[in-house]
Amino acid sequence: MDDFRSGRRRFLAATSAGLAGVAAGCLEPRASGPIEGGSSHEIDRGNLADGSTFTDIYEAVIDSVTQVRVFGVKDPNSDSVGRGRGSGFLVDESHVVTNAHVVAGGEETDLQYINGDWTTTELVGTDTHSDLAVLETDHVPDSATPLTLADQRPVVGQQVLAIGNPYGLEGSMSEGIVSGVDRTLDAPGREFSFPNVVQTDAGVNPGNSGGPLVDRNGNVVGIVNAAGGENIGFAISAALMQRVVPSLIADGEYNHSLMGITFMTVDRLVAEANGLSEATGVIVDSVRSGQPAAGTLQESTRTTTRGGAPIPVGGDVILELNGEPVPDRHAFSTYLALETSPGDTLSLTLWRDGRETTAEMVLGER
């Protein structure tokens, strides 16, 4: 990931201190190649306000953020074909990252930079399980340089800025904080979840999808992929991007680890029903036949009803992975996503039949 950490925005060192889916619109004429253009962003109007540190960050980042226009998107509710829209940003000298859901189902994708330049692209890789996609661009303006992914994981309360194109409004920025980390976000209409998601209260809307969520140094802490409601937005973490994006560029795909189980967090009711002294870990609800966990892990044998909800009883409770505690499903998913690869041997600490035990299994590929 050295390309992601190339020299970037020197003056920032001194300042240091939508709903998942695409927004449809009317078809517009598309570019057949790089086209020079103008932008109101570059007009010298004079008599400008002083701005703030946020203004400095915006000016350092915005040249590398693009609008993403996807052509030939079929409306699932009709026979019409329209255009999808989102955001993206430059991650090396010729590649832009965006959300997989932004480009899904499209025939062609164009980018527009803030200076007005349009360019065609080629989709080089996509991964639905992390909602990431990479486009190779035919043109990058001289003023656009790759954004850097944050080395440190975000913390709750950290100031962040979302930069993108909500509802097609180019070059928009909203400010907020990191509201939560290590979230597990269910993928709309899919039987899987996105791990290690960053939650923010920065305003994001349809069209922000694929744009960067940056810190006060202009480093990317996440890529916006969903808005969950008022003052709640979500972003795929930079940590997951650092694993997935290089593989998409090199191979066009990324291989996620697979155990082949369904599970749920052990809360107080699950703990009491299974003889645990504390509510921690995840309980194995089912083990899929023919998957890596088959023959190693035991699924729940029955359910009981507590508080009007079904509670699994009798399955293995996973307490640790390779010696690391996994107190809930969020920690469990994050560990698998960031610390393991297909083919790895995974050591598990389990609660089984009223006592603690250990087991090993070789992870498969999703």
Buried (B, 14 or more C-beta within 10 A) or exposed (E): BEBBEEEBBEEBEEBEEBBBBBBBBEEEEBBEEBBEEEBEBEEEEEEEEEEEEBBBBBBBBBBBBBBBBBBBBEEEEEEEBBBBBBBBBBBBEBBBBBBBBBBBBBEBBBBBBBBBBBBBBEBBBBBBBBBBBBBBBBBBBEEBBBBBBBEEBBEEEBBBBBBBBBEBEBBBBBBBBBBBBBBBBEBEEEEEBBBBBBBBBBBBBBBBBBBBBBBBBBBBBBBBBBBBEEEBBBBBBBBBBBBBBBBBBEEEEBBBBBBBBBBBBBBEBBBBBBEBEEBBBBBBBBBBEEBBBBEBBBBBEEBBEBEEEEBBBBBBBBBBBBEEBBBBBBBBBBBBBBBBEBEBEBBBBBBBEEEEEEBEBEBBEB
